[in-house]
């Protein structure tokens, strides 16, 4: 267990807890056995739930994708205000904007599944003989999850999420002004 | 490994003791196995007493009927046999698996989930409120990238209006910063300073993210201090002529690289004899660009030739982008008068890259077409294009009023060359009216208007201008000799138009 991993997870506790919560939701909906539901434990399971190995294809993808997707969407939407206000407007006196910025970064730091889940995804879709279409669809996600899980192991997702927070006003700038003019 | 094998195959006393120990262990394992078997036979009693969520007596009875395999008890309860109907290899019993599948959520997860949804909704609400500010600011940024600095300033002003409608506290510091920086790029130093002083607190200004603005303000302060110190020297002379010109230039040269000091509203330099740099607020190195700028002004006043003027202007323009923007048009016009049209065109293109909405490039090109190619129609077309750009800006009329006169003067001169005096007079009148309103009226512009009034027979206007000049009571701002010479028939209007004295940049 990397101490940096735990420090980063503790620093971004709301995101870690929410990621574990979404993993648990997937487990319950897919009837995957959860062996330990505690979302706050200061070891490598912080931000994950301890569940049985998943041998079914659908749930093995869901356990990686759904917590990733939910944390990403909530994180992005929260950062839409946090990043814009603090980074773009320099509205340093806005306390709620700081909360949004922290919350968004914490959610984006905890996007990725644990490496065991990524390996199960690989076993279920890529190693076993599967349809080519399925393989083609899952391979990019496997790559993202694999790299993300490795980065997360060393706490590097904190840096990527901070970097992303700086990118959010740029991304919003691609379509918000045009959309605003259209509505206006 | 090989050594161990050799040892086992031998019959030393050590090997004997190992054999004994292994037999002892086998007996212990057998006893434990018997105990486990007897416990497994009684497991149904334990199941009846089990009170866990999801307990189903039917599944228990089904589990009872399943054959019990040796040492394969449920990993969770440790009492019932492993495996379910669905998955015989499961490490859990049927009951425990059904319980574990519905393992309750950690309450902290639920709290954070609810909290995050609330924060996200609130964030979306606040972001949507700020969309007009964001959109205007982004449009301003885009305009800056496209070198459309007038549009950029307009967009930033719009963003400030939206922001101040949301919150009157002026906390959107970055908009003020961007507006001030754009003003600086437009060589509007005063607006940059005012915007910063009024809206950005010193604590914010010291932050790393505001370093660019801080640098600009320091540079502005240095330029202002340099200008003030230089004026201490130039103001000593009431008139600049050939006699004192060289002396002033030498004094200005002497200021190069010298320290200047600011004490309240006083400006000093280290060459002053009676000055000691104690209790001074700030010290700078005197700005070379402003020394060259004042040398140009002195050369102009002393009536030096175009080459001397161009030399000082070029040195000024080369020092920074700010100074190039400030004197670029003037230098381009000077090069045109000298017949160095390539230099003039190159400089005009550089100015267009700084701000493509400014009339400088159009005016410079119109001058080139007029003086080099004698293509007056093309010169007028170029001016029309420049005016259209200004008119197309938000609040275009005010831009035409502020900056359009540069182009309108070129149009006037081209019309004179085409013998279209009525059109020339109309445009000159417009220039005169606009500059009178904005306070930017110059003697050549007024004289051009007077010349055309006389040429078109509008003596009433000419006399009104004469009366106006008389009312000032200052002979130095009276009509130039061009007007009297023209009235006396000594020079023609075309000669005056080509003289370059009316190319106001």
Boltz contact constraints between the chains, C-beta under 6 A:
constraints:
  - contact:
      token1: [A, 14]
      token2: [B, 112]
      max_distance: 6.0
  - contact:
      token1: [A, 17]
      token2: [B, 108]
      max_distance: 6.0
  - contact:
      token1: [A, 17]
      token2: [B, 109]
      max_distance: 6.0
  - contact:
      token1: [A, 17]
      token2: [B, 112]
      max_distance: 6.0
  - contact:
      token1: [A, 18]
      token2: [B, 112]
      max_distance: 6.0
  - contact:
      token1: [A, 18]
      token2: [B, 116]
      max_distance: 6.0
  - contact:
      token1: [A, 21]
      token2: [B, 109]
      max_distance: 6.0
  - contact:
      token1: [A, 21]
      token2: [B, 113]
      max_distance: 6.0
  - contact:
      token1: [A, 24]
      token2: [B, 105]
      max_distance: 6.0
  - contact:
      token1: [A, 31]
      token2: [B, 101]
      max_distance: 6.0
  - contact:
      token1: [A, 33]
      token2: [B, 100]
      max_distance: 6.0
  - contact:
      token1: [A, 33]
      token2: [B, 101]
      max_distance: 6.0
  - contact:
      token1: [A, 34]
      token2: [B, 100]
      max_distance: 6.0
  - contact:
      token1: [A, 34]
      token2: [B, 103]
      max_distance: 6.0
  - contact:
      token1: [A, 37]
      token2: [B, 103]
      max_distance: 6.0
  - contact:
      token1: [A, 37]
      token2: [B, 106]
      max_distance: 6.0
  - contact:
      token1: [A, 38]
      token2: [B, 106]
      max_distance: 6.0
  - contact:
      token1: [A, 39]
      token2: [B, 106]
      max_distance: 6.0
  - contact:
      token1: [A, 39]
      token2: [B, 108]
      max_distance: 6.0
  - contact:
      token1: [A, 39]
      token2: [B, 109]
      max_distance: 6.0
  - contact:
      token1: [A, 40]
      token2: [B, 108]
      max_distance: 6.0
  - contact:
      token1: [A, 74]
      token2: [B, 116]
      max_distance: 6.0
  - contact:
      token1: [A, 74]
      token2: [B, 120]
      max_distance: 6.0
  - contact:
      token1: [A, 77]
      token2: [B, 120]
      max_distance: 6.0
  - contact:
      token1: [A, 77]
      token2: [B, 124]
      max_distance: 6.0
  - contact:
      token1: [A, 78]
      token2: [B, 119]
      max_distance: 6.0
  - contact:
      token1: [A, 78]
      token2: [B, 120]
      max_distance: 6.0
  - contact:
      token1: [A, 78]
      token2: [B, 123]
      max_distance: 6.0
  - contact:
      token1: [A, 80]
      token2: [B, 127]
      max_distance: 6.0
  - contact:
      token1: [A, 81]
      token2: [B, 123]
      max_distance: 6.0
  - contact:
      token1: [A, 81]
      token2: [B, 126]
      max_distance: 6.0
  - contact:
      token1: [A, 81]
      token2: [B, 127]
      max_distance: 6.0
  - contact:
      token1: [A, 84]
      token2: [B, 134]
      max_distance: 6.0
  - contact:
      token1: [A, 89]
      token2: [B, 172]
      max_distance: 6.0
  - contact:
      token1: [A, 89]
      token2: [B, 174]
      max_distance: 6.0
  - contact:
      token1: [A, 90]
      token2: [B, 173]
      max_distance: 6.0
  - contact:
      token1: [A, 90]
      token2: [B, 174]
      max_distance: 6.0
  - contact:
      token1: [A, 91]
      token2: [B, 171]
      max_distance: 6.0
  - contact:
      token1: [A, 91]
      token2: [B, 172]
      max_distance: 6.0
  - contact:
      token1: [A, 93]
      token2: [B, 171]
      max_distance: 6.0
  - contact:
      token1: [A, 100]
      token2: [B, 123]
      max_distance: 6.0
  - contact:
      token1: [A, 103]
      token2: [B, 119]
      max_distance: 6.0
  - contact:
      token1: [A, 173]
      token2: [B, 138]
      max_distance: 6.0
  - contact:
      token1: [A, 176]
      token2: [B, 134]
      max_distance: 6.0
  - contact:
      token1: [A, 176]
      token2: [B, 135]
      max_distance: 6.0
  - contact:
      token1: [A, 177]
      token2: [B, 135]
      max_distance: 6.0
  - contact:
      token1: [A, 177]
      token2: [B, 138]
      max_distance: 6.0
  - contact:
      token1: [A, 177]
      token2: [B, 139]
      max_distance: 6.0
  - contact:
      token1: [A, 180]
      token2: [B, 131]
      max_distance: 6.0
  - contact:
      token1: [A, 180]
      token2: [B, 135]
      max_distance: 6.0
